[in-house]
Amino acid sequence: MKQLINSVKNSPGEKERTAVLRLEMDYELATLFEAMNTQDEKMKTQSKQRLERIRQELLRLKAL
């Protein structure tokens, strides 16, 4: 039973999605940094919302 659960956790599609999410997170962190430097409140808010969505999806993938 544990082997079945582990095989589902480590599926290739899940690994690819995790990699894509990490790239998206890096991009959004760079965007947030730029927004902080330019003091663009709208861009900061949007970037924080995207980062929260990415965080939630990463947590969901780890919880499977």
trRosetta pair geometry for C-beta under 8 A, 3 or more apart (Angstrom, degrees):
i j d omega theta_ij theta_ji phi_ij phi_ji
1 4 5.7 -53 -154 32 34 113
1 5 6.6 31 152 -15 66 105
2 5 5.7 -55 -149 38 35 110
2 6 6.2 32 154 -17 68 108
3 6 5.7 -56 -144 40 31 110
3 7 6.2 32 156 -22 65 105
4 7 5.9 -53 -146 34 28 110
4 8 6.6 27 154 -17 62 105
5 8 5.8 -57 -153 35 32 110
5 9 6.4 34 149 -22 65 106
6 9 5.4 -51 -146 34 35 116
6 10 6.2 7 163 2 68 112
7 10 6.3 -69 -140 51 28 93
7 11 7.2 63 154 -69 60 74
8 11 6.2 -14 -161 -37 35 109
8 64 6.5 -121 127 148 101 114
9 14 7.2 -124 172 95 35 165
9 64 5.6 167 -107 97 70 95
10 14 7.0 -144 -154 67 15 127
10 15 6.9 28 -166 -52 60 110
11 14 4.6 90 63 5 85 107
11 15 7.2 -156 93 -7 45 85
12 15 5.7 -55 -149 35 35 111
12 16 6.4 35 155 -19 68 105
13 16 5.7 -54 -148 36 32 111
13 17 6.3 31 154 -18 66 107
14 17 5.7 -54 -146 37 31 110
14 18 6.3 34 153 -21 64 105
14 61 5.9 153 -162 -156 99 107
14 64 7.3 -111 -124 48 147 151
15 18 5.7 -52 -149 34 31 113
15 19 6.5 33 152 -20 63 104
16 19 5.7 -55 -152 35 32 112
16 20 6.4 31 152 -18 66 105
17 20 5.6 -53 -148 37 34 112
17 21 6.2 35 153 -20 66 106
17 57 7.9 -109 156 157 113 118
17 61 6.6 -167 99 -103 117 144
18 21 5.7 -54 -147 37 31 112
18 22 6.5 33 153 -21 64 104
18 58 6.9 90 -131 -124 80 81
18 61 5.7 -178 -80 133 96 157
19 22 5.8 -53 -150 32 31 111
19 23 6.7 31 151 -16 63 103
20 23 5.7 -55 -153 36 34 111
20 24 6.4 35 149 -18 66 106
21 24 5.5 -52 -146 38 34 113
21 25 6.2 39 152 -24 66 104
21 54 5.4 152 -165 -157 94 94
21 57 5.9 -151 -116 98 141 119
21 58 5.5 173 136 -72 147 93
21 61 7.6 -170 11 3 158 150
22 25 5.5 -49 -147 33 32 115
22 26 6.6 37 152 -21 63 101
22 58 7.9 92 -67 -100 70 127
23 26 5.7 -50 -150 32 33 112
23 27 6.5 33 152 -17 64 105
24 27 5.7 -56 -151 37 33 112
24 28 6.2 29 154 -16 67 108
24 50 7.7 -123 162 162 106 111
24 54 5.6 -166 103 -107 115 134
25 28 5.8 -56 -145 40 30 109
25 29 6.3 33 155 -21 65 105
25 51 6.7 84 -134 -129 76 78
25 54 5.0 172 -79 143 89 152
25 55 7.9 99 -109 -63 120 66
25 58 7.7 15 -57 -45 139 140
26 29 5.8 -54 -148 34 29 111
26 30 6.6 29 153 -17 63 104
27 30 5.8 -57 -154 36 32 111
27 31 6.4 33 149 -19 66 106
28 31 5.3 -50 -145 37 37 115
28 32 6.2 40 153 -21 67 102
28 47 5.3 154 -169 -160 86 86
28 50 5.0 -152 -120 102 138 119
28 51 5.0 178 131 -71 140 85
28 54 6.7 -171 19 -3 153 148
29 32 5.6 -49 -145 36 32 113
29 33 6.4 38 152 -22 63 103
29 51 7.2 91 -68 -101 67 125
30 33 5.6 -50 -149 33 32 115
30 34 6.5 33 152 -18 63 104
31 34 5.7 -54 -151 36 32 111
31 35 6.3 31 151 -19 65 107
31 43 6.9 -130 165 173 95 106
31 47 4.8 -170 106 -109 109 128
32 35 5.6 -54 -146 37 33 112
32 36 6.3 35 154 -22 65 104
32 43 8.0 179 -108 135 42 88
32 44 6.3 77 -142 -130 74 65
32 47 4.1 179 -76 132 82 145
32 48 6.8 96 -111 -61 123 66
32 51 6.9 4 -49 -40 140 138
33 36 5.7 -53 -149 34 30 111
33 37 6.5 28 153 -17 63 106
34 37 5.8 -57 -150 36 32 110
34 38 6.3 9 159 0 67 111
34 40 7.9 -5 122 30 77 124
34 43 7.5 -64 96 137 92 144
35 38 6.2 -66 -141 50 29 96
35 39 7.9 126 164 -60 56 2
35 40 4.5 -95 -147 63 78 98
35 41 7.9 139 174 -71 109 11
35 43 3.7 -157 -110 103 123 110
35 44 4.3 179 133 -65 133 70
35 47 5.9 -165 7 3 148 142
36 39 7.3 23 -173 -78 30 43
36 44 6.4 93 -68 -99 65 116
38 43 7.6 29 70 47 118 143
40 43 4.0 29 113 24 121 116
40 44 6.3 157 91 -20 66 85
41 44 5.5 -55 -146 35 32 115
41 45 6.3 33 157 -20 66 105
42 45 5.9 -56 -151 34 29 110
42 46 6.5 25 154 -15 64 108
43 46 5.8 -55 -145 39 32 110
43 47 6.1 32 157 -19 66 110
44 47 5.9 -59 -146 39 27 110
44 48 6.3 27 156 -20 64 108
45 48 5.8 -56 -148 35 28 111
45 49 6.5 29 154 -19 63 106
46 49 5.7 -56 -152 34 31 112
46 50 6.5 29 153 -16 65 105
47 50 5.7 -54 -148 37 33 110
47 51 6.2 34 153 -19 66 106
48 51 5.6 -53 -145 38 31 113
48 52 6.4 36 153 -23 64 103
49 52 5.7 -51 -150 32 31 113
49 53 6.7 32 151 -19 63 103
50 53 5.6 -53 -151 34 35 112
50 54 6.4 34 151 -18 66 105
51 54 5.6 -53 -147 38 34 112
51 55 6.2 38 152 -23 66 105
52 55 5.5 -51 -146 34 31 115
52 56 6.4 33 155 -20 64 103
53 56 5.8 -53 -149 34 30 111
53 57 6.5 25 154 -14 63 107
54 57 5.9 -59 -150 39 31 108
54 58 6.3 31 153 -19 66 106
55 58 5.8 -56 -148 37 30 110
55 59 6.3 30 154 -18 65 106
56 59 5.7 -55 -150 36 30 112
56 60 6.4 33 152 -21 64 106
57 60 5.5 -50 -147 34 35 114
57 61 6.4 35 155 -19 65 104
58 61 5.8 -54 -148 36 32 111
58 62 6.4 28 155 -16 65 107
59 62 5.8 -59 -148 39 31 108
59 63 6.1 29 155 -23 66 112
60 63 5.8 -60 -145 35 29 112
60 64 7.3 47 155 -42 60 90
61 64 6.3 -34 -162 -2 34 113
